[in-house]
Amino acid sequence: MGRGERWSDAENTLLMEMVQQGLSLDDIVKSGKFEGRTPQAIAKQIERLKLGCFVGQNKKSFVGQIGKAEIPEFEEVLARYVDAFNKLCEKPEITKEDVERIKLIFQAAWRYKELYHEYEKIEEIKARLDKINADIEMLKEMKKREGKLDQCQTPH
């Protein structure tokens, strides 16, 4: 199967903008801005550019739609890994892709452990700083009150 023409910088830029706007693969194809490119070619270029993923023609890219996520405890991440591993083991036949997938999940879970411990340290430091700042504010307030008391008690 032959390859099409190389993607130009202008085409890549336009594709990135359209994905970041949340357009679906179907919307991008129907726009007619990539004449001569098949939906498969456009999807492959999105994948190559690491712009997001499309599942089906009507799904939107998650690029630009990512919000603040809850950070799960390490035990929850580990439980998800074990669940994925168990589901893999239940399959009658395991492919090379399955093995690679579980390997990546394991590596991500292992790295998450390190990152989560760093996150916990940062959160602890933030809590300490908040406490110190609250104590400073309280001391400032006490100092201010003492100054007012001294002014009231000083004979004129």
TANORQUI-V136756 format. One record per helix or strand of 3 or more residues. SS is the DSSP state (a for helix, b for strand). FROM is the first residue (numbers start at 1). TO is the last residue. If there is no record, write none. Layout:
SS,FROM,TO + SS,FROM,TO
//
This chain:
a,9,20 + a,25,30 + a,39,48 + a,74,90 + a,96,153
//
